């Protein structure tokens, strides 16, 4: 089960995830984590930047973690590398 302060990036419009992050900050969360894998990584970076520059100027990026998972393809013997990112944003005082 995911933490309540996490926004998982997928196929929706970028602004849908920005709204989710802003909503979490408005619900008195001091820390919001944005997570994405594969091709959604660039959208996660966009979400973090739009959130902090346009909506929550007190938010700052405090940590960025990248990782790569090896995933076995179902129909073949190949292994695929899938990158992921985790961007932590916190409200500064």
PyMOL Python script that loads the backbone (N, CA, C, O; Angstrom):
from pymol import cmd

cmd.read_pdbstr("""\
ATOM      1  N   UNK A   1       0.840  -1.189   0.000  1.00  0.00           N
ATOM      2  CA  UNK A   1       0.000   0.000   0.000  1.00  0.00           C
ATOM      3  C   UNK A   1       0.881   1.247   0.000  1.00  0.00           C
ATOM      4  O   UNK A   1       1.901   1.298   0.686  1.00  0.00           O
ATOM      5  N   UNK A   2       0.482   2.233  -0.762  1.00  0.00           N
ATOM      6  CA  UNK A   2       1.269   3.458  -0.907  1.00  0.00           C
ATOM      7  C   UNK A   2       0.993   4.423   0.239  1.00  0.00           C
ATOM      8  O   UNK A   2      -0.059   4.373   0.876  1.00  0.00           O
ATOM      9  N   UNK A   3       1.953   5.297   0.484  1.00  0.00           N
ATOM     10  CA  UNK A   3       1.750   6.345   1.474  1.00  0.00           C
ATOM     11  C   UNK A   3       0.714   7.328   0.952  1.00  0.00           C
ATOM     12  O   UNK A   3       0.525   7.467  -0.257  1.00  0.00           O
ATOM     13  N   UNK A   4       0.045   8.009   1.880  1.00  0.00           N
ATOM     14  CA  UNK A   4      -0.984   8.971   1.494  1.00  0.00           C
ATOM     15  C   UNK A   4      -0.412  10.206   0.812  1.00  0.00           C
ATOM     16  O   UNK A   4      -1.138  10.922   0.122  1.00  0.00           O
ATOM     17  N   UNK A   5       0.879  10.465   0.994  1.00  0.00           N
ATOM     18  CA  UNK A   5       1.472  11.676   0.448  1.00  0.00           C
ATOM     19  C   UNK A   5       2.205  11.431  -0.871  1.00  0.00           C
ATOM     20  O   UNK A   5       3.089  12.204  -1.240  1.00  0.00           O
ATOM     21  N   UNK A   6       1.847  10.370  -1.579  1.00  0.00           N
ATOM     22  CA  UNK A   6       2.544  10.004  -2.815  1.00  0.00           C
ATOM     23  C   UNK A   6       1.650  10.212  -4.028  1.00  0.00           C
ATOM     24  O   UNK A   6       0.475   9.846  -4.020  1.00  0.00           O
ATOM     25  N   UNK A   7       2.224  10.808  -5.076  1.00  0.00           N
ATOM     26  CA  UNK A   7       1.539  10.975  -6.356  1.00  0.00           C
ATOM     27  C   UNK A   7       2.251  10.080  -7.360  1.00  0.00           C
ATOM     28  O   UNK A   7       3.437  10.263  -7.633  1.00  0.00           O
ATOM     29  N   UNK A   8       1.521   9.111  -7.907  1.00  0.00           N
ATOM     30  CA  UNK A   8       2.076   8.216  -8.917  1.00  0.00           C
ATOM     31  C   UNK A   8       1.745   8.763 -10.297  1.00  0.00           C
ATOM     32  O   UNK A   8       0.576   8.987 -10.611  1.00  0.00           O
ATOM     33  N   UNK A   9       2.753   8.976 -11.115  1.00  0.00           N
ATOM     34  CA  UNK A   9       2.570   9.560 -12.438  1.00  0.00           C
ATOM     35  C   UNK A   9       2.263   8.445 -13.438  1.00  0.00           C
ATOM     36  O   UNK A   9       2.910   7.398 -13.447  1.00  0.00           O
ATOM     37  N   UNK A  10       1.262   8.698 -14.278  1.00  0.00           N
ATOM     38  CA  UNK A  10       0.867   7.724 -15.291  1.00  0.00           C
ATOM     39  C   UNK A  10       0.527   8.411 -16.603  1.00  0.00           C
ATOM     40  O   UNK A  10       1.294   9.240 -17.093  1.00  0.00           O
ATOM     41  N   UNK A  11      -0.622   8.067 -17.168  1.00  0.00           N
ATOM     42  CA  UNK A  11      -0.984   8.534 -18.506  1.00  0.00           C
ATOM     43  C   UNK A  11      -1.895   9.752 -18.547  1.00  0.00           C
ATOM     44  O   UNK A  11      -2.202  10.249 -19.630  1.00  0.00           O
ATOM     45  N   UNK A  12      -2.331  10.242 -17.401  1.00  0.00           N
ATOM     46  CA  UNK A  12      -3.210  11.413 -17.384  1.00  0.00           C
ATOM     47  C   UNK A  12      -2.440  12.666 -17.804  1.00  0.00           C
ATOM     48  O   UNK A  12      -1.220  12.648 -17.967  1.00  0.00           O
ATOM     49  N   UNK A  13      -3.183  13.732 -17.969  1.00  0.00           N
ATOM     50  CA  UNK A  13      -2.582  15.032 -18.286  1.00  0.00           C
ATOM     51  C   UNK A  13      -1.692  15.489 -17.119  1.00  0.00           C
ATOM     52  O   UNK A  13      -1.955  15.164 -15.961  1.00  0.00           O
ATOM     53  N   UNK A  14      -0.660  16.230 -17.437  1.00  0.00           N
ATOM     54  CA  UNK A  14       0.276  16.718 -16.428  1.00  0.00           C
ATOM     55  C   UNK A  14      -0.428  17.499 -15.324  1.00  0.00           C
ATOM     56  O   UNK A  14      -0.123  17.322 -14.145  1.00  0.00           O
ATOM     57  N   UNK A  15      -1.359  18.356 -15.701  1.00  0.00           N
ATOM     58  CA  UNK A  15      -2.027  19.205 -14.713  1.00  0.00           C
ATOM     59  C   UNK A  15      -2.870  18.403 -13.720  1.00  0.00           C
ATOM     60  O   UNK A  15      -3.119  18.882 -12.614  1.00  0.00           O
ATOM     61  N   UNK A  16      -3.310  17.217 -14.077  1.00  0.00           N
ATOM     62  CA  UNK A  16      -4.042  16.372 -13.132  1.00  0.00           C
ATOM     63  C   UNK A  16      -3.143  15.981 -11.966  1.00  0.00           C
ATOM     64  O   UNK A  16      -3.590  15.930 -10.820  1.00  0.00           O
ATOM     65  N   UNK A  17      -1.877  15.707 -12.259  1.00  0.00           N
ATOM     66  CA  UNK A  17      -0.930  15.337 -11.210  1.00  0.00           C
ATOM     67  C   UNK A  17      -0.464  16.556 -10.424  1.00  0.00           C
ATOM     68  O   UNK A  17      -0.197  16.457  -9.226  1.00  0.00           O
ATOM     69  N   UNK A  18      -0.365  17.705 -11.089  1.00  0.00           N
ATOM     70  CA  UNK A  18      -0.046  18.949 -10.386  1.00  0.00           C
ATOM     71  C   UNK A  18      -1.148  19.233  -9.373  1.00  0.00           C
ATOM     72  O   UNK A  18      -0.865  19.571  -8.224  1.00  0.00           O
ATOM     73  N   UNK A  19      -2.412  19.097  -9.799  1.00  0.00           N
ATOM     74  CA  UNK A  19      -3.539  19.311  -8.898  1.00  0.00           C
ATOM     75  C   UNK A  19      -3.482  18.355  -7.708  1.00  0.00           C
ATOM     76  O   UNK A  19      -3.768  18.750  -6.578  1.00  0.00           O
ATOM     77  N   UNK A  20      -3.116  17.105  -7.958  1.00  0.00           N
ATOM     78  CA  UNK A  20      -2.996  16.128  -6.870  1.00  0.00           C
ATOM     79  C   UNK A  20      -1.923  16.551  -5.873  1.00  0.00           C
ATOM     80  O   UNK A  20      -2.137  16.466  -4.664  1.00  0.00           O
ATOM     81  N   UNK A  21      -0.782  17.001  -6.360  1.00  0.00           N
ATOM     82  CA  UNK A  21       0.301  17.438  -5.471  1.00  0.00           C
ATOM     83  C   UNK A  21      -0.103  18.681  -4.683  1.00  0.00           C
ATOM     84  O   UNK A  21       0.139  18.756  -3.478  1.00  0.00           O
ATOM     85  N   UNK A  22      -0.716  19.653  -5.354  1.00  0.00           N
ATOM     86  CA  UNK A  22      -1.160  20.878  -4.678  1.00  0.00           C
ATOM     87  C   UNK A  22      -2.211  20.544  -3.623  1.00  0.00           C
ATOM     88  O   UNK A  22      -2.205  21.116  -2.533  1.00  0.00           O
ATOM     89  N   UNK A  23      -3.102  19.628  -3.944  1.00  0.00           N
ATOM     90  CA  UNK A  23      -4.140  19.221  -2.992  1.00  0.00           C
ATOM     91  C   UNK A  23      -3.514  18.613  -1.742  1.00  0.00           C
ATOM     92  O   UNK A  23      -3.954  18.899  -0.628  1.00  0.00           O
ATOM     93  N   UNK A  24      -2.494  17.777  -1.915  1.00  0.00           N
ATOM     94  CA  UNK A  24      -1.827  17.189  -0.751  1.00  0.00           C
ATOM     95  C   UNK A  24      -1.175  18.256   0.120  1.00  0.00           C
ATOM     96  O   UNK A  24      -1.271  18.201   1.346  1.00  0.00           O
ATOM     97  N   UNK A  25      -0.516  19.223  -0.505  1.00  0.00           N
ATOM     98  CA  UNK A  25       0.073  20.308   0.287  1.00  0.00           C
ATOM     99  C   UNK A  25      -1.012  21.107   1.008  1.00  0.00           C
ATOM    100  O   UNK A  25      -0.811  21.525   2.148  1.00  0.00           O
ATOM    101  N   UNK A  26      -2.146  21.321   0.365  1.00  0.00           N
ATOM    102  CA  UNK A  26      -3.247  22.063   0.982  1.00  0.00           C
ATOM    103  C   UNK A  26      -3.932  21.280   2.094  1.00  0.00           C
ATOM    104  O   UNK A  26      -4.643  21.859   2.915  1.00  0.00           O
ATOM    105  N   UNK A  27      -3.721  19.961   2.124  1.00  0.00           N
ATOM    106  CA  UNK A  27      -4.257  19.126   3.204  1.00  0.00           C
ATOM    107  C   UNK A  27      -3.270  19.034   4.363  1.00  0.00           C
ATOM    108  O   UNK A  27      -3.344  18.114   5.178  1.00  0.00           O
ATOM    109  N   UNK A  28      -2.355  19.982   4.432  1.00  0.00           N
ATOM    110  CA  UNK A  28      -1.376  20.097   5.507  1.00  0.00           C
ATOM    111  C   UNK A  28      -0.293  19.036   5.509  1.00  0.00           C
ATOM    112  O   UNK A  28       0.330  18.795   6.543  1.00  0.00           O
ATOM    113  N   UNK A  29      -0.056  18.393   4.369  1.00  0.00           N
ATOM    114  CA  UNK A  29       1.113  17.530   4.264  1.00  0.00           C
ATOM    115  C   UNK A  29       2.323  18.431   4.078  1.00  0.00           C
ATOM    116  O   UNK A  29       2.299  19.343   3.251  1.00  0.00           O
ATOM    117  N   UNK A  30       3.368  18.185   4.833  1.00  0.00           N
ATOM    118  CA  UNK A  30       4.596  18.975   4.707  1.00  0.00           C
ATOM    119  C   UNK A  30       5.522  18.394   3.657  1.00  0.00           C
ATOM    120  O   UNK A  30       6.435  19.072   3.186  1.00  0.00           O
ATOM    121  N   UNK A  31       5.289  17.120   3.279  1.00  0.00           N
ATOM    122  CA  UNK A  31       6.140  16.444   2.317  1.00  0.00           C
ATOM    123  C   UNK A  31       5.258  15.688   1.322  1.00  0.00           C
ATOM    124  O   UNK A  31       4.326  14.986   1.713  1.00  0.00           O
ATOM    125  N   UNK A  32       5.565  15.840   0.031  1.00  0.00           N
ATOM    126  CA  UNK A  32       4.865  15.128  -1.045  1.00  0.00           C
ATOM    127  C   UNK A  32       5.918  14.426  -1.894  1.00  0.00           C
ATOM    128  O   UNK A  32       6.949  15.008  -2.229  1.00  0.00           O
ATOM    129  N   UNK A  33       5.647  13.169  -2.238  1.00  0.00           N
ATOM    130  CA  UNK A  33       6.571  12.382  -3.047  1.00  0.00           C
ATOM    131  C   UNK A  33       5.925  12.112  -4.402  1.00  0.00           C
ATOM    132  O   UNK A  33       4.785  11.653  -4.475  1.00  0.00           O
ATOM    133  N   UNK A  34       6.657  12.399  -5.466  1.00  0.00           N
ATOM    134  CA  UNK A  34       6.181  12.165  -6.831  1.00  0.00           C
ATOM    135  C   UNK A  34       6.995  11.003  -7.390  1.00  0.00           C
ATOM    136  O   UNK A  34       8.224  11.055  -7.417  1.00  0.00           O
ATOM    137  N   UNK A  35       6.295   9.942  -7.842  1.00  0.00           N
ATOM    138  CA  UNK A  35       6.980   8.748  -8.346  1.00  0.00           C
ATOM    139  C   UNK A  35       6.564   8.460  -9.779  1.00  0.00           C
ATOM    140  O   UNK A  35       5.404   8.638 -10.152  1.00  0.00           O
ATOM    141  N   UNK A  36       7.534   8.010 -10.581  1.00  0.00           N
ATOM    142  CA  UNK A  36       7.248   7.650 -11.975  1.00  0.00           C
ATOM    143  C   UNK A  36       8.251   6.610 -12.442  1.00  0.00           C
ATOM    144  O   UNK A  36       9.335   6.451 -11.881  1.00  0.00           O
ATOM    145  N   UNK A  37       7.839   5.899 -13.506  1.00  0.00           N
ATOM    146  CA  UNK A  37       8.716   4.895 -14.129  1.00  0.00           C
ATOM    147  C   UNK A  37       8.723   5.107 -15.634  1.00  0.00           C
ATOM    148  O   UNK A  37       7.762   5.613 -16.214  1.00  0.00           O
ATOM    149  N   UNK A  38       9.823   4.710 -16.249  1.00  0.00           N
ATOM    150  CA  UNK A  38       9.912   4.693 -17.708  1.00  0.00           C
ATOM    151  C   UNK A  38       9.674   6.046 -18.353  1.00  0.00           C
ATOM    152  O   UNK A  38      10.269   7.055 -17.974  1.00  0.00           O
ATOM    153  N   UNK A  39       8.789   6.037 -19.334  1.00  0.00           N
ATOM    154  CA  UNK A  39       8.535   7.256 -20.121  1.00  0.00           C
ATOM    155  C   UNK A  39       7.827   8.355 -19.337  1.00  0.00           C
ATOM    156  O   UNK A  39       7.762   9.493 -19.801  1.00  0.00           O
ATOM    157  N   UNK A  40       7.301   8.042 -18.173  1.00  0.00           N
ATOM    158  CA  UNK A  40       6.611   9.046 -17.351  1.00  0.00           C
ATOM    159  C   UNK A  40       7.560   9.880 -16.505  1.00  0.00           C
ATOM    160  O   UNK A  40       7.125  10.804 -15.818  1.00  0.00           O
ATOM    161  N   UNK A  41       8.848   9.567 -16.544  1.00  0.00           N
ATOM    162  CA  UNK A  41       9.813  10.288 -15.718  1.00  0.00           C
ATOM    163  C   UNK A  41       9.839  11.778 -16.059  1.00  0.00           C
ATOM    164  O   UNK A  41       9.859  12.614 -15.156  1.00  0.00           O
ATOM    165  N   UNK A  42       9.840  12.116 -17.331  1.00  0.00           N
ATOM    166  CA  UNK A  42       9.879  13.538 -17.698  1.00  0.00           C
ATOM    167  C   UNK A  42       8.625  14.262 -17.230  1.00  0.00           C
ATOM    168  O   UNK A  42       8.684  15.440 -16.875  1.00  0.00           O
ATOM    169  N   UNK A  43       7.491  13.566 -17.226  1.00  0.00           N
ATOM    170  CA  UNK A  43       6.250  14.177 -16.739  1.00  0.00           C
ATOM    171  C   UNK A  43       6.341  14.423 -15.229  1.00  0.00           C
ATOM    172  O   UNK A  43       5.819  15.422 -14.734  1.00  0.00           O
ATOM    173  N   UNK A  44       6.998  13.521 -14.495  1.00  0.00           N
ATOM    174  CA  UNK A  44       7.168  13.709 -13.054  1.00  0.00           C
ATOM    175  C   UNK A  44       7.997  14.960 -12.760  1.00  0.00           C
ATOM    176  O   UNK A  44       7.692  15.712 -11.835  1.00  0.00           O
ATOM    177  N   UNK A  45       9.042  15.173 -13.550  1.00  0.00           N
ATOM    178  CA  UNK A  45       9.859  16.376 -13.387  1.00  0.00           C
ATOM    179  C   UNK A  45       9.020  17.615 -13.693  1.00  0.00           C
ATOM    180  O   UNK A  45       9.103  18.608 -12.971  1.00  0.00           O
ATOM    181  N   UNK A  46       8.222  17.569 -14.743  1.00  0.00           N
ATOM    182  CA  UNK A  46       7.335  18.684 -15.077  1.00  0.00           C
ATOM    183  C   UNK A  46       6.359  18.975 -13.933  1.00  0.00           C
ATOM    184  O   UNK A  46       6.137  20.133 -13.581  1.00  0.00           O
ATOM    185  N   UNK A  47       5.782  17.926 -13.361  1.00  0.00           N
ATOM    186  CA  UNK A  47       4.831  18.091 -12.253  1.00  0.00           C
ATOM    187  C   UNK A  47       5.503  18.791 -11.075  1.00  0.00           C
ATOM    188  O   UNK A  47       4.934  19.723 -10.506  1.00  0.00           O
ATOM    189  N   UNK A  48       6.690  18.361 -10.708  1.00  0.00           N
ATOM    190  CA  UNK A  48       7.401  18.980  -9.593  1.00  0.00           C
ATOM    191  C   UNK A  48       7.709  20.446  -9.874  1.00  0.00           C
ATOM    192  O   UNK A  48       7.520  21.298  -9.007  1.00  0.00           O
ATOM    193  N   UNK A  49       8.180  20.740 -11.075  1.00  0.00           N
ATOM    194  CA  UNK A  49       8.548  22.121 -11.412  1.00  0.00           C
ATOM    195  C   UNK A  49       7.325  23.040 -11.507  1.00  0.00           C
ATOM    196  O   UNK A  49       7.364  24.170 -11.021  1.00  0.00           O
ATOM    197  N   UNK A  50       6.260  22.571 -12.119  1.00  0.00           N
ATOM    198  CA  UNK A  50       5.038  23.384 -12.213  1.00  0.00           C
ATOM    199  C   UNK A  50       4.465  23.619 -10.825  1.00  0.00           C
ATOM    200  O   UNK A  50       4.029  24.727 -10.511  1.00  0.00           O
ATOM    201  N   UNK A  51       4.462  22.590  -9.997  1.00  0.00           N
ATOM    202  CA  UNK A  51       3.917  22.722  -8.637  1.00  0.00           C
ATOM    203  C   UNK A  51       4.656  23.783  -7.856  1.00  0.00           C
ATOM    204  O   UNK A  51       4.033  24.628  -7.212  1.00  0.00           O
ATOM    205  N   UNK A  52       5.982  23.753  -7.902  1.00  0.00           N
ATOM    206  CA  UNK A  52       6.732  24.688  -7.065  1.00  0.00           C
ATOM    207  C   UNK A  52       6.867  26.084  -7.670  1.00  0.00           C
ATOM    208  O   UNK A  52       7.033  27.051  -6.927  1.00  0.00           O
ATOM    209  N   UNK A  53       6.802  26.216  -8.982  1.00  0.00           N
ATOM    210  CA  UNK A  53       6.970  27.541  -9.579  1.00  0.00           C
ATOM    211  C   UNK A  53       5.653  28.289  -9.765  1.00  0.00           C
ATOM    212  O   UNK A  53       5.633  29.519  -9.707  1.00  0.00           O
ATOM    213  N   UNK A  54       4.568  27.581  -9.984  1.00  0.00           N
ATOM    214  CA  UNK A  54       3.297  28.252 -10.258  1.00  0.00           C
ATOM    215  C   UNK A  54       2.303  28.236  -9.103  1.00  0.00           C
ATOM    216  O   UNK A  54       1.466  29.134  -8.998  1.00  0.00           O
ATOM    217  N   UNK A  55       2.382  27.219  -8.226  1.00  0.00           N
ATOM    218  CA  UNK A  55       1.317  27.060  -7.245  1.00  0.00           C
ATOM    219  C   UNK A  55       1.789  27.118  -5.793  1.00  0.00           C
ATOM    220  O   UNK A  55       1.209  27.858  -4.998  1.00  0.00           O
ATOM    221  N   UNK A  56       2.794  26.383  -5.434  1.00  0.00           N
ATOM    222  CA  UNK A  56       3.264  26.323  -4.048  1.00  0.00           C
ATOM    223  C   UNK A  56       4.717  26.791  -4.028  1.00  0.00           C
ATOM    224  O   UNK A  56       5.641  25.979  -4.076  1.00  0.00           O
ATOM    225  N   UNK A  57       4.906  28.095  -3.959  1.00  0.00           N
ATOM    226  CA  UNK A  57       6.261  28.640  -4.042  1.00  0.00           C
ATOM    227  C   UNK A  57       7.101  28.305  -2.822  1.00  0.00           C
ATOM    228  O   UNK A  57       8.327  28.397  -2.878  1.00  0.00           O
ATOM    229  N   UNK A  58       6.467  27.916  -1.715  1.00  0.00           N
ATOM    230  CA  UNK A  58       7.200  27.511  -0.521  1.00  0.00           C
ATOM    231  C   UNK A  58       7.747  26.087  -0.634  1.00  0.00           C
ATOM    232  O   UNK A  58       8.547  25.660   0.199  1.00  0.00           O
ATOM    233  N   UNK A  59       7.321  25.362  -1.651  1.00  0.00           N
ATOM    234  CA  UNK A  59       7.775  23.978  -1.819  1.00  0.00           C
ATOM    235  C   UNK A  59       9.155  23.962  -2.472  1.00  0.00           C
ATOM    236  O   UNK A  59       9.436  24.724  -3.397  1.00  0.00           O
ATOM    237  N   UNK A  60       9.992  23.086  -1.972  1.00  0.00           N
ATOM    238  CA  UNK A  60      11.307  22.917  -2.594  1.00  0.00           C
ATOM    239  C   UNK A  60      11.596  21.425  -2.734  1.00  0.00           C
ATOM    240  O   UNK A  60      11.120  20.603  -1.951  1.00  0.00           O
ATOM    241  N   UNK A  61      12.375  21.107  -3.736  1.00  0.00           N
ATOM    242  CA  UNK A  61      12.758  19.717  -3.964  1.00  0.00           C
ATOM    243  C   UNK A  61      13.905  19.399  -3.008  1.00  0.00           C
ATOM    244  O   UNK A  61      14.962  20.028  -3.063  1.00  0.00           O
ATOM    245  N   UNK A  62      13.688  18.419  -2.133  1.00  0.00           N
ATOM    246  CA  UNK A  62      14.694  18.093  -1.124  1.00  0.00           C
ATOM    247  C   UNK A  62      15.450  16.811  -1.438  1.00  0.00           C
ATOM    248  O   UNK A  62      16.537  16.591  -0.904  1.00  0.00           O
ATOM    249  N   UNK A  63      14.889  15.957  -2.302  1.00  0.00           N
ATOM    250  CA  UNK A  63      15.570  14.702  -2.601  1.00  0.00           C
ATOM    251  C   UNK A  63      15.091  14.165  -3.945  1.00  0.00           C
ATOM    252  O   UNK A  63      13.913  14.271  -4.285  1.00  0.00           O
ATOM    253  N   UNK A  64      16.010  13.593  -4.695  1.00  0.00           N
ATOM    254  CA  UNK A  64      15.683  12.916  -5.951  1.00  0.00           C
ATOM    255  C   UNK A  64      16.413  11.580  -5.940  1.00  0.00           C
ATOM    256  O   UNK A  64      17.633  11.528  -5.781  1.00  0.00           O
ATOM    257  N   UNK A  65      15.658  10.508  -6.109  1.00  0.00           N
ATOM    258  CA  UNK A  65      16.235   9.165  -6.117  1.00  0.00           C
ATOM    259  C   UNK A  65      15.901   8.516  -7.450  1.00  0.00           C
ATOM    260  O   UNK A  65      14.739   8.484  -7.856  1.00  0.00           O
ATOM    261  N   UNK A  66      16.918   7.998  -8.129  1.00  0.00           N
ATOM    262  CA  UNK A  66      16.691   7.265  -9.364  1.00  0.00           C
ATOM    263  C   UNK A  66      17.088   5.812  -9.159  1.00  0.00           C
ATOM    264  O   UNK A  66      17.925   5.494  -8.314  1.00  0.00           O
ATOM    265  N   UNK A  67      16.473   4.938  -9.945  1.00  0.00           N
ATOM    266  CA  UNK A  67      16.747   3.516  -9.818  1.00  0.00           C
ATOM    267  C   UNK A  67      16.469   2.848 -11.156  1.00  0.00           C
ATOM    268  O   UNK A  67      15.795   3.421 -12.012  1.00  0.00           O
ATOM    269  N   UNK A  68      16.981   1.650 -11.333  1.00  0.00           N
ATOM    270  CA  UNK A  68      16.700   0.852 -12.522  1.00  0.00           C
ATOM    271  C   UNK A  68      16.350  -0.561 -12.082  1.00  0.00           C
ATOM    272  O   UNK A  68      17.085  -1.189 -11.319  1.00  0.00           O
ATOM    273  N   UNK A  69      15.218  -1.051 -12.574  1.00  0.00           N
ATOM    274  CA  UNK A  69      14.783  -2.415 -12.276  1.00  0.00           C
ATOM    275  C   UNK A  69      14.971  -3.275 -13.508  1.00  0.00           C
ATOM    276  O   UNK A  69      14.795  -2.811 -14.634  1.00  0.00           O
ATOM    277  N   UNK A  70      15.325  -4.512 -13.294  1.00  0.00           N
ATOM    278  CA  UNK A  70      15.392  -5.481 -14.388  1.00  0.00           C
ATOM    279  C   UNK A  70      14.087  -6.267 -14.363  1.00  0.00           C
ATOM    280  O   UNK A  70      13.750  -6.896 -13.360  1.00  0.00           O
ATOM    281  N   UNK A  71      13.355  -6.226 -15.477  1.00  0.00           N
ATOM    282  CA  UNK A  71      12.071  -6.899 -15.565  1.00  0.00           C
ATOM    283  C   UNK A  71      12.124  -7.916 -16.693  1.00  0.00           C
ATOM    284  O   UNK A  71      12.534  -7.596 -17.809  1.00  0.00           O
ATOM    285  N   UNK A  72      11.707  -9.144 -16.398  1.00  0.00           N
ATOM    286  CA  UNK A  72      11.659 -10.192 -17.409  1.00  0.00           C
ATOM    287  C   UNK A  72      10.401 -10.015 -18.259  1.00  0.00           C
ATOM    288  O   UNK A  72       9.298  -9.878 -17.729  1.00  0.00           O
ATOM    289  N   UNK A  73      10.578 -10.020 -19.587  1.00  0.00           N
ATOM    290  CA  UNK A  73       9.427  -9.942 -20.486  1.00  0.00           C
ATOM    291  C   UNK A  73       8.665 -11.257 -20.451  1.00  0.00           C
ATOM    292  O   UNK A  73       9.264 -12.326 -20.338  1.00  0.00           O
ATOM    293  N   UNK A  74       7.354 -11.178 -20.548  1.00  0.00           N
ATOM    294  CA  UNK A  74       6.507 -12.361 -20.426  1.00  0.00           C
ATOM    295  C   UNK A  74       6.685 -13.353 -21.571  1.00  0.00           C
ATOM    296  O   UNK A  74       6.795 -14.557 -21.338  1.00  0.00           O
ATOM    297  N   UNK A  75       6.713 -12.861 -22.787  1.00  0.00           N
ATOM    298  CA  UNK A  75       6.684 -13.750 -23.954  1.00  0.00           C
ATOM    299  C   UNK A  75       8.060 -14.098 -24.518  1.00  0.00           C
ATOM    300  O   UNK A  75       8.160 -14.774 -25.542  1.00  0.00           O
ATOM    301  N   UNK A  76       9.111 -13.641 -23.855  1.00  0.00           N
ATOM    302  CA  UNK A  76      10.449 -13.956 -24.371  1.00  0.00           C
ATOM    303  C   UNK A  76      11.415 -14.138 -23.208  1.00  0.00           C
ATOM    304  O   UNK A  76      11.045 -13.996 -22.043  1.00  0.00           O
ATOM    305  N   UNK A  77      12.639 -14.451 -23.543  1.00  0.00           N
ATOM    306  CA  UNK A  77      13.655 -14.647 -22.519  1.00  0.00           C
ATOM    307  C   UNK A  77      14.447 -13.374 -22.227  1.00  0.00           C
ATOM    308  O   UNK A  77      15.445 -13.406 -21.508  1.00  0.00           O
ATOM    309  N   UNK A  78      13.994 -12.254 -22.791  1.00  0.00           N
ATOM    310  CA  UNK A  78      14.720 -10.993 -22.617  1.00  0.00           C
ATOM    311  C   UNK A  78      14.442 -10.365 -21.255  1.00  0.00           C
ATOM    312  O   UNK A  78      13.388 -10.570 -20.652  1.00  0.00           O
ATOM    313  N   UNK A  79      15.410  -9.604 -20.799  1.00  0.00           N
ATOM    314  CA  UNK A  79      15.254  -8.795 -19.594  1.00  0.00           C
ATOM    315  C   UNK A  79      15.323  -7.335 -20.013  1.00  0.00           C
ATOM    316  O   UNK A  79      16.215  -6.940 -20.764  1.00  0.00           O
ATOM    317  N   UNK A  80      14.383  -6.539 -19.529  1.00  0.00           N
ATOM    318  CA  UNK A  80      14.303  -5.127 -19.884  1.00  0.00           C
ATOM    319  C   UNK A  80      14.631  -4.288 -18.658  1.00  0.00           C
ATOM    320  O   UNK A  80      14.171  -4.586 -17.557  1.00  0.00           O
ATOM    321  N   UNK A  81      15.419  -3.247 -18.844  1.00  0.00           N
ATOM    322  CA  UNK A  81      15.707  -2.301 -17.776  1.00  0.00           C
ATOM    323  C   UNK A  81      14.661  -1.197 -17.788  1.00  0.00           C
ATOM    324  O   UNK A  81      14.414  -0.581 -18.824  1.00  0.00           O
ATOM    325  N   UNK A  82      14.047  -0.946 -16.634  1.00  0.00           N
ATOM    326  CA  UNK A  82      13.060   0.124 -16.508  1.00  0.00           C
ATOM    327  C   UNK A  82      13.545   1.077 -15.428  1.00  0.00           C
ATOM    328  O   UNK A  82      13.733   0.681 -14.278  1.00  0.00           O
ATOM    329  N   UNK A  83      13.745   2.327 -15.801  1.00  0.00           N
ATOM    330  CA  UNK A  83      14.205   3.344 -14.857  1.00  0.00           C
ATOM    331  C   UNK A  83      13.029   3.912 -14.079  1.00  0.00           C
ATOM    332  O   UNK A  83      11.890   3.888 -14.545  1.00  0.00           O
ATOM    333  N   UNK A  84      13.321   4.426 -12.885  1.00  0.00           N
ATOM    334  CA  UNK A  84      12.283   5.065 -12.077  1.00  0.00           C
ATOM    335  C   UNK A  84      12.888   6.268 -11.367  1.00  0.00           C
ATOM    336  O   UNK A  84      14.103   6.380 -11.208  1.00  0.00           O
ATOM    337  N   UNK A  85      11.991   7.171 -10.943  1.00  0.00           N
ATOM    338  CA  UNK A  85      12.421   8.368 -10.218  1.00  0.00           C
ATOM    339  C   UNK A  85      11.450   8.613  -9.072  1.00  0.00           C
ATOM    340  O   UNK A  85      10.257   8.325  -9.165  1.00  0.00           O
ATOM    341  N   UNK A  86      11.995   9.149  -7.999  1.00  0.00           N
ATOM    342  CA  UNK A  86      11.205   9.524  -6.835  1.00  0.00           C
ATOM    343  C   UNK A  86      11.650  10.921  -6.430  1.00  0.00           C
ATOM    344  O   UNK A  86      12.792  11.114  -6.014  1.00  0.00           O
ATOM    345  N   UNK A  87      10.756  11.893  -6.549  1.00  0.00           N
ATOM    346  CA  UNK A  87      11.069  13.290  -6.260  1.00  0.00           C
ATOM    347  C   UNK A  87      10.348  13.674  -4.971  1.00  0.00           C
ATOM    348  O   UNK A  87       9.120  13.607  -4.897  1.00  0.00           O
ATOM    349  N   UNK A  88      11.106  14.072  -3.964  1.00  0.00           N
ATOM    350  CA  UNK A  88      10.509  14.484  -2.686  1.00  0.00           C
ATOM    351  C   UNK A  88      10.498  15.999  -2.617  1.00  0.00           C
ATOM    352  O   UNK A  88      11.518  16.660  -2.810  1.00  0.00           O
ATOM    353  N   UNK A  89       9.305  16.537  -2.334  1.00  0.00           N
ATOM    354  CA  UNK A  89       9.132  17.977  -2.182  1.00  0.00           C
ATOM    355  C   UNK A  89       8.665  18.266  -0.758  1.00  0.00           C
ATOM    356  O   UNK A  89       7.813  17.563  -0.216  1.00  0.00           O
ATOM    357  N   UNK A  90       9.234  19.307  -0.164  1.00  0.00           N
ATOM    358  CA  UNK A  90       8.846  19.679   1.198  1.00  0.00           C
ATOM    359  C   UNK A  90       8.581  21.170   1.256  1.00  0.00           C
ATOM    360  O   UNK A  90       9.156  21.953   0.500  1.00  0.00           O
ATOM    361  N   UNK A  91       7.687  21.550   2.182  1.00  0.00           N
ATOM    362  CA  UNK A  91       7.426  22.974   2.393  1.00  0.00           C
ATOM    363  C   UNK A  91       8.533  23.549   3.229  1.00  0.00           C
ATOM    364  O   UNK A  91       8.875  22.993   4.272  1.00  0.00           O
ATOM    365  N   UNK A  92       9.106  24.660   2.791  1.00  0.00           N
ATOM    366  CA  UNK A  92      10.129  25.334   3.585  1.00  0.00           C
ATOM    367  C   UNK A  92       9.447  26.406   4.431  1.00  0.00           C
ATOM    368  O   UNK A  92       8.390  26.925   4.069  1.00  0.00           O
ATOM    369  N   UNK A  93      10.063  26.723   5.548  1.00  0.00           N
ATOM    370  CA  UNK A  93       9.459  27.699   6.465  1.00  0.00           C
ATOM    371  C   UNK A  93       9.654  29.111   6.050  1.00  0.00           C
ATOM    372  O   UNK A  93       9.195  30.025   6.735  1.00  0.00           O
TER     373      UNK A  93
END
""", "prot")
cmd.dss("prot")
cmd.show_as("cartoon", "prot")
cmd.util.cbc("prot")
cmd.orient("prot")
